[in-house]
């Protein structure tokens, strides 16, 4: 009886903790959505209200009618896709190489990749700025793509290496016995089996590039190449913050990525779990 009571008590406490965590995670998003439908008069009430009494689409209309939002959205899409393609192209080769081959300083290089992830991107702003300027890429999407790729490749390499480790070497060896080259065996046998891990890595890179702000502010100066995070920051001025319009723009920027993630979340979970089983 005592054991049964303890189990129920632990279960209740666990559910309460889970509920608090869910509320803590979801409430800011719900508040943002609520603010996006509020009129200016409802923003500064004495008692905060989650559900607006007079929902309005005026904030969304204002954002969509602004000429720059669509341009920022397009730029973010191009930069995120470009970073994802470039980072995966490099990480697939690196992850496969670390998984299948042993060479001098193998473990040290892997550890070095991990160390890179521990440093915030702002520490490398100056050297990256000098490199981008020397290459003549300032105020271009390529500057953002290359900068984002430098931080995406290390973790993607770790993720893909862990996933490649779960695929038996016998499969590609059998393919090579049948006449495939090493690259052919990787392309025809290994990569199809690694699709969940590749998708998980791609989503990580895409979302990271979509949300990136520091590089976008540093390496761009014109509306032609600015991304959504920079566009959202322009709603904050020295005198006021247009909270309802900022919230509406944030909802419009968040929904596409949220929908994309919902469609492929099972691949992300499968890829992350499989890649984490064995390092």
C-alpha positions as CSV (number, residue, x, y, z in Angstrom):
1,X,0.0,0.0,0.0
2,X,2.8,2.3,0.9
3,X,4.6,1.6,-2.4
4,X,1.4,2.2,-4.4
5,X,0.9,5.6,-2.6
6,X,4.5,6.6,-3.4
7,X,4.1,5.7,-7.0
8,X,0.9,7.8,-7.3
9,X,2.5,10.6,-5.5
10,X,5.6,10.6,-7.8
11,X,3.3,10.4,-10.8
12,X,1.2,13.4,-9.6
13,X,4.3,15.5,-8.9
14,X,5.7,14.6,-12.3
15,X,2.5,15.6,-14.0
16,X,2.5,18.9,-12.1
17,X,6.1,19.6,-13.1
18,X,5.3,18.7,-16.7
19,X,2.3,21.0,-16.7
20,X,4.3,23.9,-15.3
21,X,7.0,23.4,-18.0
22,X,4.4,23.2,-20.7
23,X,2.7,26.4,-19.5
24,X,6.1,28.1,-19.2
25,X,7.0,27.1,-22.8
26,X,3.6,27.8,-24.5
27,X,2.4,30.9,-22.6
28,X,4.9,33.3,-24.3
29,X,3.9,32.1,-27.7
30,X,0.2,32.5,-26.8
31,X,0.8,36.0,-25.5
32,X,2.6,36.9,-28.7
33,X,-0.3,35.7,-30.8
34,X,-2.7,37.5,-28.6
35,X,-0.8,40.7,-28.8
36,X,-0.8,40.4,-32.6
37,X,-4.6,40.8,-32.6
38,X,-4.8,43.6,-30.1
39,X,-5.6,47.2,-30.7
40,X,-3.1,49.9,-29.4
41,X,-5.6,50.7,-26.6
42,X,-5.5,47.1,-25.3
43,X,-1.7,46.9,-25.1
44,X,-1.4,49.0,-21.9
45,X,-4.3,48.0,-19.7
46,X,-4.0,47.9,-15.9
47,X,-4.9,44.2,-15.9
48,X,-3.2,42.3,-18.7
49,X,-5.7,40.4,-20.8
50,X,-4.7,37.3,-22.8
51,X,-7.7,37.2,-25.1
52,X,-8.4,40.6,-26.8
53,X,-11.9,41.9,-26.5
54,X,-11.9,43.3,-30.0
55,X,-9.5,41.2,-32.2
56,X,-8.3,43.0,-35.2
57,X,-6.4,42.0,-38.4
58,X,-5.1,45.6,-38.8
59,X,-1.6,44.7,-37.5
60,X,-1.2,41.9,-40.0
61,X,-2.6,44.1,-42.8
62,X,-0.1,46.8,-41.9
63,X,2.8,44.4,-41.9
64,X,1.9,42.7,-45.2
65,X,1.4,46.1,-46.9
66,X,4.8,47.3,-45.9
67,X,7.1,46.8,-48.9
68,X,10.0,45.5,-46.9
69,X,8.4,42.5,-45.1
70,X,8.1,40.4,-48.2
71,X,11.6,41.2,-49.1
72,X,12.9,40.3,-45.7
73,X,11.0,37.0,-45.8
74,X,12.5,36.1,-49.2
75,X,16.0,37.0,-48.0
76,X,15.6,34.8,-44.9
77,X,14.4,31.9,-47.0
78,X,17.3,32.2,-49.5
79,X,19.9,32.5,-46.8
80,X,18.5,29.6,-44.7
81,X,18.2,27.4,-47.8
82,X,21.7,28.3,-49.0
83,X,23.2,27.7,-45.5
84,X,21.4,24.4,-45.2
85,X,22.6,23.1,-48.6
86,X,26.2,24.2,-48.1
87,X,26.4,23.0,-44.5
88,X,24.9,19.6,-45.3
89,X,27.3,19.2,-48.3
90,X,30.3,19.8,-46.1
91,X,28.9,17.9,-43.0
92,X,27.9,14.8,-44.9
93,X,31.4,14.3,-46.2
94,X,33.0,15.2,-42.9
95,X,30.6,13.0,-40.9
96,X,31.1,10.1,-43.2
97,X,34.8,10.5,-43.1
98,X,35.0,10.6,-39.3
99,X,32.7,7.6,-39.1
100,X,34.4,5.3,-41.6
101,X,38.1,6.3,-41.4
102,X,40.7,6.6,-38.7
103,X,43.5,9.0,-39.3
104,X,46.1,11.0,-37.2
105,X,44.4,13.4,-34.8
106,X,41.0,11.9,-35.5
107,X,39.7,12.3,-32.0
108,X,41.4,15.7,-31.5
109,X,39.7,17.1,-34.6
110,X,36.3,15.8,-33.4
111,X,36.9,17.4,-30.0
112,X,37.9,20.6,-31.8
113,X,34.6,20.6,-33.6
114,X,32.9,20.3,-30.3
115,X,34.9,23.1,-28.8
116,X,33.8,25.4,-31.6
117,X,30.2,25.0,-30.5
118,X,31.0,26.3,-27.0
119,X,32.0,29.8,-28.2
120,X,29.3,32.4,-29.0
121,X,29.3,33.6,-32.5
122,X,29.8,37.2,-31.4
123,X,33.5,36.3,-30.5
124,X,34.2,35.7,-34.1
125,X,32.5,38.8,-35.5
126,X,35.8,40.7,-36.1
127,X,37.7,37.9,-37.9
128,X,34.7,37.0,-39.9
129,X,34.1,40.7,-40.8
130,X,37.7,41.0,-42.0
131,X,37.4,37.8,-44.0
132,X,34.1,38.8,-45.6
133,X,35.4,42.2,-46.4
134,X,38.6,40.8,-48.0
135,X,36.4,38.5,-50.2
136,X,34.3,41.4,-51.3
137,X,31.1,39.9,-49.9
138,X,29.9,42.7,-47.6
139,X,26.2,43.4,-47.8
140,X,25.4,40.2,-49.7
141,X,23.6,37.0,-48.9
142,X,26.8,35.0,-49.4
143,X,28.3,36.7,-46.4
144,X,25.4,35.5,-44.2
145,X,25.5,32.0,-45.8
146,X,29.2,31.5,-45.2
147,X,29.1,32.9,-41.7
148,X,26.1,30.8,-40.7
149,X,27.8,27.7,-42.2
150,X,30.8,28.1,-40.1
151,X,28.7,27.5,-37.0
152,X,26.4,24.9,-38.5
153,X,29.0,22.5,-39.8
154,X,30.5,21.3,-36.5
155,X,27.3,20.2,-34.8
156,X,25.9,18.8,-38.1
157,X,29.1,16.8,-38.5
158,X,28.7,15.3,-35.0
159,X,25.0,14.5,-35.6
160,X,25.7,12.8,-38.9
161,X,28.8,10.9,-37.7
162,X,26.7,9.5,-34.9
163,X,24.0,8.4,-37.4
164,X,26.5,7.0,-39.8
165,X,28.0,4.9,-37.0
166,X,24.6,3.1,-36.6
167,X,24.7,1.9,-40.3
168,X,26.6,-1.4,-40.6
169,X,29.8,-1.1,-42.7
170,X,28.9,-4.5,-44.3
171,X,26.3,-2.8,-46.4
172,X,28.7,-0.5,-48.3
173,X,31.3,-3.2,-48.4
174,X,28.8,-5.5,-50.1
175,X,28.0,-2.6,-52.6
176,X,31.7,-2.1,-53.3
177,X,32.2,-5.8,-53.9
178,X,29.4,-5.6,-56.5
179,X,31.3,-2.8,-58.3
180,X,30.4,0.4,-56.6
181,X,33.0,2.9,-55.8
182,X,33.3,4.3,-52.2
183,X,31.4,7.4,-53.2
184,X,28.8,5.3,-55.1
185,X,28.3,3.1,-52.1
186,X,27.8,6.1,-49.9
187,X,25.4,7.8,-52.4
188,X,23.3,4.7,-53.2
189,X,23.4,2.8,-49.9
190,X,24.4,4.9,-46.9
191,X,22.6,8.2,-47.7
192,X,19.1,6.7,-48.2
193,X,19.4,5.0,-44.9
194,X,20.6,8.2,-43.2
195,X,17.6,10.3,-44.4
196,X,16.2,10.8,-40.8
197,X,19.6,12.1,-39.6
198,X,20.0,14.3,-42.6
199,X,16.5,15.8,-42.2
200,X,17.2,16.4,-38.4
201,X,20.5,18.2,-39.3
202,X,18.8,20.2,-42.1
203,X,16.1,21.4,-39.7
204,X,18.7,22.4,-37.1
205,X,20.6,24.4,-39.7
206,X,17.5,26.0,-41.3
207,X,16.0,27.2,-38.0
208,X,19.4,28.5,-36.8
209,X,19.9,30.5,-39.9
210,X,16.3,31.7,-40.0
211,X,16.7,33.1,-36.4
212,X,20.2,34.5,-36.7
213,X,20.5,38.2,-36.0
214,X,24.1,39.1,-35.1
215,X,25.7,38.3,-38.4
216,X,22.7,39.7,-40.3
217,X,23.2,43.1,-38.6
218,X,27.0,43.1,-39.0
219,X,27.3,42.0,-42.6
220,X,24.3,43.8,-44.2
221,X,23.4,47.4,-44.5
222,X,20.7,47.6,-47.2
223,X,17.1,46.4,-47.3
224,X,17.9,44.4,-50.4
225,X,19.7,41.7,-48.4
226,X,18.4,42.2,-44.8
227,X,16.7,39.2,-43.2
228,X,13.6,38.9,-41.0
229,X,15.3,39.2,-37.6
230,X,16.8,42.5,-38.7
231,X,13.5,43.6,-40.0
232,X,11.8,42.7,-36.7
233,X,14.4,44.7,-34.8
234,X,13.4,47.8,-36.7
235,X,10.1,47.9,-34.8
236,X,12.0,48.9,-31.7
237,X,12.9,52.6,-31.8
238,X,14.4,55.0,-29.2
239,X,11.0,56.3,-28.3
240,X,8.6,53.4,-28.4
241,X,8.1,49.7,-29.3
242,X,5.2,48.9,-31.5
243,X,4.4,45.7,-29.7
244,X,1.2,44.8,-31.6
245,X,2.9,45.2,-35.0
246,X,6.1,43.5,-33.8
247,X,4.0,40.6,-32.5
248,X,2.1,40.3,-35.9
249,X,5.4,40.3,-37.8
250,X,6.8,37.7,-35.5
251,X,3.8,35.5,-35.9
252,X,4.1,35.7,-39.7
253,X,7.8,34.9,-39.4
254,X,7.3,32.0,-37.1
255,X,4.3,30.2,-38.6
256,X,6.1,28.9,-41.8
257,X,8.9,27.3,-39.8
258,X,6.4,25.9,-37.3
259,X,4.3,24.3,-40.0
260,X,7.5,22.8,-41.6
261,X,8.6,21.4,-38.3
262,X,5.2,19.9,-37.6
263,X,5.3,18.0,-40.9
264,X,8.7,16.4,-40.4
265,X,9.0,16.3,-36.6
266,X,9.0,12.5,-36.6
267,X,12.1,12.5,-38.8
268,X,13.8,15.0,-36.5
269,X,13.1,12.9,-33.4
270,X,14.2,9.7,-35.1
271,X,17.3,11.3,-36.5
272,X,18.4,12.9,-33.2
273,X,17.8,9.7,-31.1
274,X,19.5,7.4,-33.6
275,X,22.5,9.8,-33.9
276,X,22.9,10.0,-30.2
277,X,23.0,6.2,-29.5
278,X,26.6,5.8,-30.4
279,X,29.3,8.4,-30.7
